[in-house]
Amino acid sequence: MKDSIRSETAAALKEVGSVDIFIGIPSYNCEKTIEFVISAVAIGLERFYPDKKAIIFISDGGSTDDTRECALNTKTGSLPKLVAIYRGVSGKGSAFLQIFEASSLLNAKATAIFESDLKSISPEWIKNILDPVLEHNYDLVTPAYKRFKFDATITTTIAYNLTRAIYGADIWQPIGGDWALSTTFVRFLLTQEIWNNDIAKYGVDIWMTTRALVYNFKIAQAKLGVKVRRDKDPNDLSAMFYQVVGTIFKMTETDFPVWSNIKGVREVPVFGDYVGVEPQSFLVDKLALLEYYKGGFANFSAVWRELLGDEIFGVLETLNANATGENFYLPIESWVKIVYIYAGAYRRLERQRGKLLSTLIPIYNARVASIIDALSDEQVSAHEYFEKQAKAFEAAKPMLIEMYR
């Protein structure tokens, strides 16, 4: 074991014995939403799995508000519930580690994880995500949300495209946040020595998805409906960008012997039906994205010219001249080349990886602004647009293979 579980928590788990279903909820400063999430989970378990022995386990990162108190006071009927503070690096991945260790101790047949700041979770989510493991013997179930076209931009610009093109699997949300896992996969993850780096933070989601793909675990997707979380600044994604994109690039390097031989893209089975309402539209501050890009050009233009070459730098230079909102568009083909060049540079420049990623964020913002423009026309299908982008990443995969060789 990785020793993320404190002695009093281990003693409480020992009293439980064993369970069929283990529900883990990572938490940190979410006193306004934790009760809603726990209640939805408890209702779902009682409604859909009345004959299964289950437990709800809250893995807290040392919340400074009343998260743990709210969790302890939430009624779950006859379902046992434990609230624990994990040991280790502060981050989502460390909470996952404690959840996996606790689940393994209880020999759970299926483990599900739900984020603690959800405002849209319903009891049906529990059935949709657990059934593929319990009824169909899948090892990892990733979420398939209904999302507004400008939502989840790290997924739509990078994570989805690289997972699909490099690993050859059409997984819609490889960094979704809500999961189900088999006993076998949980125990496999516990053997991996990765729990003291960025994977212990935001990088854990994409790491789990790629591990399942590389080691040939059975993967499915579950329709969960609209994902609404507590209010956050949609433009403040820098920390998440560093950890998610850094982990993808790191895994791309590690897994090269595997993915360099993968050709084509396979479909991944989808279970369940969407529940709840349609996603609400929202406004994105495009001007803020453009200002971020202009600042990036002022600071990093010399780096971009050297790293990306004259042709792509010429595109970026034109973007900077048009960064007033008119005729501002970073083409899909240029974006694909930029991402692959950065992936190759990440492999070469091991001591400068943090600085390297910081120079990619302004271009990412430019790509997001370009998507906003492209999809503002209601006649343009978001699905078709993102499909076109994904196929461009697939077509350019030989470029990345050549760079790595």
C-alpha positions as CSV (number, residue, x, y, z in Angstrom):
1,M,0.0,0.0,0.0
2,K,1.0,3.6,-0.6
3,D,0.1,4.6,3.0
4,S,-2.4,7.3,2.1
5,I,-4.9,6.0,4.7
6,R,-4.6,7.1,8.4
7,S,-4.8,4.5,11.1
8,E,-8.3,5.5,12.4
9,T,-9.6,5.3,8.8
10,A,-8.1,1.8,8.3
11,A,-9.7,0.7,11.5
12,A,-13.1,1.9,10.4
13,L,-12.7,0.2,7.0
14,K,-11.8,-3.0,8.8
15,E,-15.1,-2.9,10.7
16,V,-17.0,-2.6,7.4
17,G,-15.4,-5.9,6.1
18,S,-16.1,-6.1,2.4
19,V,-18.5,-4.5,-0.1
20,D,-19.9,-4.9,-3.6
21,I,-19.8,-1.2,-4.5
22,F,-17.4,1.4,-3.3
23,I,-18.3,5.1,-4.1
24,G,-15.4,7.5,-3.7
25,I,-15.9,11.3,-3.6
26,P,-12.7,13.5,-3.6
27,S,-13.5,16.7,-1.8
28,Y,-11.9,20.1,-1.0
29,N,-13.7,23.2,0.2
30,C,-17.1,22.2,-1.3
31,E,-19.4,22.7,1.6
32,K,-22.2,24.1,-0.7
33,T,-22.4,21.0,-2.9
34,I,-21.1,18.0,-1.0
35,E,-24.5,17.2,0.6
36,F,-26.3,17.3,-2.7
37,V,-23.7,14.9,-4.3
38,I,-23.8,12.4,-1.4
39,S,-27.6,12.4,-1.3
40,A,-27.8,11.7,-5.0
41,V,-25.4,8.8,-4.7
42,A,-27.3,7.4,-1.7
43,I,-30.6,7.5,-3.6
44,G,-29.1,6.0,-6.7
45,L,-27.6,3.1,-4.7
46,E,-30.8,2.4,-2.8
47,R,-32.9,2.6,-6.0
48,F,-30.8,0.6,-8.4
49,Y,-28.7,-1.7,-6.2
50,P,-30.8,-2.5,-3.2
51,D,-29.3,-6.0,-2.9
52,K,-25.7,-4.8,-3.1
53,K,-23.6,-4.0,-0.1
54,A,-22.2,-0.5,-0.7
55,I,-20.2,2.3,1.1
56,I,-19.8,6.0,0.4
57,F,-16.2,7.2,1.1
58,I,-15.3,11.0,1.1
59,S,-11.6,11.5,0.6
60,D,-10.9,15.1,1.7
61,G,-7.8,17.2,1.0
62,G,-7.9,19.1,4.3
63,S,-10.8,21.4,3.6
64,T,-10.7,24.7,5.5
65,D,-14.4,25.2,5.3
66,D,-17.2,22.9,6.7
67,T,-17.0,20.3,3.9
68,R,-16.2,17.4,6.2
69,E,-18.9,18.5,8.7
70,C,-21.5,18.8,6.0
71,A,-20.5,15.3,4.7
72,L,-20.7,13.8,8.1
73,N,-24.2,15.3,8.7
74,T,-25.6,14.2,5.4
75,K,-28.1,11.3,5.9
76,T,-27.5,8.2,3.8
77,G,-30.1,5.9,5.3
78,S,-28.7,2.5,6.0
79,L,-25.7,3.0,3.8
80,P,-22.4,3.3,5.7
81,K,-20.4,6.4,5.1
82,L,-16.8,7.4,6.0
83,V,-15.1,10.8,5.8
84,A,-11.3,10.8,5.8
85,I,-8.4,13.1,5.2
86,Y,-5.8,11.7,2.8
87,R,-2.1,11.7,3.1
88,G,0.2,12.8,0.3
89,V,0.6,15.5,-2.3
90,S,-2.3,17.9,-2.3
91,G,-4.4,17.2,-5.3
92,K,-7.1,15.2,-6.9
93,G,-4.9,12.3,-7.7
94,S,-3.9,11.8,-4.0
95,A,-7.6,11.6,-3.2
96,F,-8.0,8.9,-5.9
97,L,-5.1,7.0,-4.4
98,Q,-6.8,6.9,-1.0
99,I,-10.1,5.9,-2.6
100,F,-8.3,3.1,-4.6
101,E,-6.5,1.8,-1.4
102,A,-9.7,1.8,0.6
103,S,-11.7,0.1,-2.2
104,S,-9.0,-2.6,-2.4
105,L,-9.0,-3.2,1.3
106,L,-12.8,-3.8,1.1
107,N,-12.4,-6.0,-2.0
108,A,-15.0,-4.0,-3.8
109,K,-16.3,-5.5,-7.1
110,A,-16.9,-2.0,-8.6
111,T,-15.6,1.4,-7.6
112,A,-17.1,4.7,-8.8
113,I,-15.8,8.2,-8.3
114,F,-17.9,11.3,-8.5
115,E,-16.7,14.9,-8.1
116,S,-17.8,16.8,-5.0
117,D,-18.8,20.1,-6.6
118,L,-21.4,18.7,-9.0
119,K,-24.7,20.5,-9.2
120,S,-26.3,18.3,-11.8
121,I,-25.7,14.7,-10.6
122,S,-28.8,12.6,-10.5
123,P,-29.4,9.0,-9.1
124,E,-29.4,7.7,-12.7
125,W,-25.7,8.6,-13.0
126,I,-24.9,5.9,-10.5
127,K,-26.6,3.2,-12.5
128,N,-25.3,4.4,-15.9
129,I,-21.7,4.4,-14.8
130,L,-21.7,1.3,-12.6
131,D,-23.7,-1.1,-14.9
132,P,-20.9,-1.6,-17.5
133,V,-18.6,-2.8,-14.7
134,L,-21.1,-4.9,-12.7
135,E,-23.1,-6.3,-15.6
136,H,-20.7,-6.3,-18.6
137,N,-17.3,-6.8,-17.0
138,Y,-15.7,-3.5,-18.2
139,D,-12.6,-2.3,-16.4
140,L,-12.9,1.4,-16.9
141,V,-16.0,3.5,-17.6
142,T,-15.4,7.1,-18.8
143,P,-18.2,9.7,-18.6
144,A,-20.0,11.0,-21.7
145,Y,-21.6,14.3,-20.8
146,K,-24.0,16.5,-22.7
147,R,-22.0,19.8,-23.0
148,F,-22.4,23.2,-24.5
149,K,-20.1,23.7,-27.6
150,F,-17.8,26.2,-25.8
151,D,-17.4,24.0,-22.6
152,A,-14.5,21.8,-21.7
153,T,-12.0,23.5,-24.1
154,I,-8.9,21.6,-22.9
155,T,-10.8,18.5,-23.9
156,T,-12.0,19.7,-27.3
157,T,-8.7,21.3,-28.3
158,I,-6.2,18.8,-27.1
159,A,-7.1,15.9,-24.8
160,Y,-9.8,14.3,-26.9
161,N,-7.9,14.7,-30.1
162,L,-4.6,13.3,-28.8
163,T,-6.3,10.4,-27.1
164,R,-8.2,9.5,-30.3
165,A,-5.3,10.0,-32.7
166,I,-2.4,8.6,-30.7
167,Y,-4.1,5.8,-28.8
168,G,-6.6,4.9,-31.5
169,A,-9.8,5.1,-29.3
170,D,-12.7,7.4,-29.7
171,I,-13.2,8.4,-26.1
172,W,-15.3,11.5,-25.9
173,Q,-14.2,12.8,-22.5
174,P,-10.9,11.2,-21.4
175,I,-10.5,13.8,-18.6
176,G,-14.1,13.8,-17.5
177,G,-13.8,13.4,-13.7
178,D,-16.5,10.8,-12.9
179,W,-15.5,7.2,-13.3
180,A,-16.2,3.5,-12.7
181,L,-13.5,0.9,-12.3
182,S,-13.2,-2.8,-11.8
183,T,-11.3,-4.5,-9.0
184,T,-8.6,-5.6,-11.4
185,F,-8.0,-2.1,-12.8
186,V,-8.0,-0.5,-9.3
187,R,-5.3,-3.0,-8.1
188,F,-3.3,-2.4,-11.3
189,L,-3.3,1.4,-10.7
190,L,-2.1,0.8,-7.2
191,T,1.0,-0.9,-8.5
192,Q,2.1,2.2,-10.5
193,E,4.8,4.5,-9.0
194,I,3.4,7.8,-10.1
195,W,1.7,9.3,-7.0
196,N,4.2,12.0,-6.2
197,N,4.1,14.2,-9.3
198,D,1.5,16.1,-11.4
199,I,-0.5,13.0,-11.8
200,A,-1.4,13.4,-8.1
201,K,-3.2,16.6,-9.2
202,Y,-5.2,17.2,-12.3
203,G,-3.2,14.8,-14.4
204,V,-4.8,11.7,-12.9
205,D,-7.8,11.5,-15.2
206,I,-5.9,11.4,-18.5
207,W,-3.3,9.1,-16.9
208,M,-6.0,6.5,-16.0
209,T,-7.5,6.6,-19.5
210,T,-4.2,6.1,-21.2
211,R,-3.2,3.3,-18.8
212,A,-6.3,1.4,-19.6
213,L,-5.7,1.8,-23.3
214,V,-2.0,0.9,-23.2
215,Y,-2.5,-2.2,-21.1
216,N,-5.6,-3.4,-23.0
217,F,-8.2,-3.1,-20.2
218,K,-11.8,-3.1,-21.4
219,I,-13.1,0.4,-21.7
220,A,-16.7,1.7,-22.1
221,Q,-18.4,5.1,-21.9
222,A,-21.5,6.0,-19.9
223,K,-24.0,8.7,-20.8
224,L,-24.5,10.9,-17.8
225,G,-26.2,14.1,-19.0
226,V,-25.3,17.7,-18.4
227,K,-22.4,18.4,-16.1
228,V,-22.8,21.5,-14.0
229,R,-20.3,22.4,-11.3
230,R,-20.0,25.2,-8.8
231,D,-19.1,28.5,-10.4
232,K,-15.5,28.9,-11.5
233,D,-13.7,31.3,-13.7
234,P,-13.7,29.6,-17.2
235,N,-10.6,31.6,-18.2
236,D,-8.5,30.5,-15.3
237,L,-7.4,27.1,-16.5
238,S,-3.6,27.6,-16.4
239,A,-3.0,25.1,-13.5
240,M,-5.2,22.5,-15.1
241,F,-3.6,23.1,-18.5
242,Y,-0.1,22.5,-17.1
243,Q,-1.0,19.3,-15.4
244,V,-3.3,17.8,-18.0
245,V,-1.3,18.7,-21.1
246,G,2.0,17.9,-19.4
247,T,0.7,14.5,-18.4
248,I,-0.5,13.8,-22.0
249,F,2.9,14.7,-23.4
250,K,4.7,12.7,-20.8
251,M,2.5,9.6,-21.4
252,T,2.9,10.1,-25.2
253,E,6.7,9.9,-24.7
254,T,6.5,6.8,-22.4
255,D,4.0,5.0,-24.5
256,F,5.7,5.6,-27.9
257,P,6.6,1.9,-28.5
258,V,2.9,1.0,-28.1
259,W,1.1,3.8,-29.9
260,S,3.5,4.1,-32.8
261,N,2.1,0.8,-34.1
262,I,-1.6,1.7,-33.6
263,K,-3.4,2.5,-36.9
264,G,-6.9,3.8,-37.2
265,V,-9.5,4.6,-34.6
266,R,-11.8,2.2,-32.9
267,E,-15.2,3.0,-31.4
268,V,-15.6,2.6,-27.7
269,P,-19.0,1.2,-26.5
270,V,-21.5,3.6,-24.9
271,F,-24.0,2.6,-22.3
272,G,-27.1,4.3,-20.8
273,D,-29.2,7.2,-21.8
274,Y,-28.8,10.9,-21.2
275,V,-30.7,12.1,-18.2
276,G,-31.8,15.6,-17.2
277,V,-32.0,18.9,-19.1
278,E,-30.1,20.3,-22.1
279,P,-26.9,22.2,-21.5
280,Q,-27.3,25.9,-21.0
281,S,-25.4,28.2,-23.3
282,F,-23.0,30.8,-21.8
283,L,-20.8,33.6,-23.0
284,V,-17.0,33.3,-23.2
285,D,-14.9,36.5,-22.9
286,K,-13.3,36.4,-26.3
287,L,-11.6,39.7,-25.8
288,A,-9.8,38.3,-22.8
289,L,-8.6,35.4,-24.8
290,L,-7.3,37.8,-27.5
291,E,-5.5,39.9,-24.9
292,Y,-3.9,36.8,-23.5
293,Y,-2.7,35.9,-26.9
294,K,-1.3,39.3,-27.6
295,G,0.6,39.3,-24.3
296,G,2.0,35.9,-25.3
297,F,3.1,37.1,-28.7
298,A,4.9,40.1,-27.1
299,N,6.7,37.7,-24.7
300,F,7.2,34.5,-26.7
301,S,7.4,35.5,-30.4
302,A,11.1,34.7,-30.6
303,V,10.6,31.3,-29.0
304,W,7.7,30.6,-31.3
305,R,9.7,31.5,-34.4
306,E,12.6,29.2,-33.4
307,L,10.4,26.3,-32.2
308,L,7.6,26.3,-34.8
309,G,9.4,27.5,-38.0
310,D,8.7,30.4,-40.3
311,E,5.5,29.1,-41.9
312,I,3.6,28.6,-38.7
313,F,5.1,31.7,-37.1
314,G,3.8,33.7,-40.1
315,V,0.3,32.4,-39.1
316,L,0.8,33.5,-35.5
317,E,2.1,36.9,-36.6
318,T,-1.0,37.5,-38.7
319,L,-3.1,36.5,-35.8
320,N,-1.4,39.1,-33.6
321,A,-2.1,41.8,-36.2
322,N,-5.8,40.7,-36.3
323,A,-6.2,40.4,-32.5
324,T,-8.9,42.9,-32.4
325,G,-11.6,40.3,-33.0
326,E,-12.0,40.8,-36.8
327,N,-10.6,38.0,-39.1
328,F,-9.0,36.3,-36.2
329,Y,-8.7,32.6,-36.9
330,L,-6.1,29.9,-36.1
331,P,-6.7,27.2,-38.7
332,I,-7.2,23.6,-37.6
333,E,-4.2,22.4,-39.6
334,S,-1.8,25.0,-38.0
335,W,-3.1,24.1,-34.5
336,V,-2.5,20.4,-35.1
337,K,1.1,21.0,-36.2
338,I,1.7,23.3,-33.2
339,V,0.5,20.7,-30.7
340,Y,2.6,17.9,-32.3
341,I,5.7,20.2,-32.4
342,Y,5.2,21.0,-28.7
343,A,4.8,17.3,-27.9
344,G,8.1,16.6,-29.6
345,A,9.8,19.5,-27.9
346,Y,8.5,18.4,-24.5
347,R,10.4,15.2,-25.0
348,R,13.6,16.9,-25.9
349,L,13.6,19.8,-23.4
350,E,13.2,17.8,-20.2
351,R,14.6,20.6,-17.9
352,Q,12.4,23.3,-19.5
353,R,9.1,21.6,-19.7
354,G,7.2,24.1,-17.4
355,K,8.5,27.1,-19.4
356,L,7.6,25.3,-22.6
357,L,4.0,24.7,-21.6
358,S,3.7,28.3,-20.5
359,T,4.5,29.4,-24.1
360,L,1.7,27.1,-25.5
361,I,-1.1,28.5,-23.3
362,P,-1.5,31.8,-25.3
363,I,-1.8,29.8,-28.6
364,Y,-4.3,27.5,-26.9
365,N,-6.3,30.7,-26.0
366,A,-6.1,31.7,-29.7
367,R,-7.5,28.4,-30.7
368,V,-10.4,28.7,-28.3
369,A,-11.2,32.1,-29.6
370,S,-11.1,30.7,-33.1
371,I,-13.5,28.0,-32.2
372,I,-15.9,30.6,-30.7
373,D,-15.9,32.4,-34.0
374,A,-16.3,29.3,-36.1
375,L,-19.2,27.9,-34.0
376,S,-21.0,31.2,-33.4
377,D,-22.8,30.6,-36.7
378,E,-25.7,28.4,-35.8
379,Q,-25.5,26.8,-39.2
380,V,-22.2,25.2,-38.3
381,S,-22.5,21.9,-36.5
382,A,-20.2,21.6,-33.5
383,H,-20.1,17.8,-33.8
384,E,-19.0,18.0,-37.4
385,Y,-16.5,20.7,-36.7
386,F,-14.8,18.8,-33.8
387,E,-14.9,15.6,-35.9
388,K,-13.0,17.5,-38.7
389,Q,-10.5,18.6,-36.1
390,A,-10.0,15.1,-34.7
391,K,-9.5,13.7,-38.2
392,A,-6.8,16.3,-38.9
393,F,-4.9,15.1,-35.8
394,E,-5.2,11.5,-37.0
395,A,-4.0,12.4,-40.5
396,A,-0.9,14.2,-39.0
397,K,0.1,11.4,-36.6
398,P,3.0,10.3,-38.9
399,M,4.5,13.7,-38.3
400,L,4.7,13.0,-34.5
401,I,6.0,9.5,-35.1
402,E,8.8,10.9,-37.3
403,M,9.7,13.5,-34.7
404,Y,9.9,10.9,-32.0
405,R,12.1,8.6,-34.1
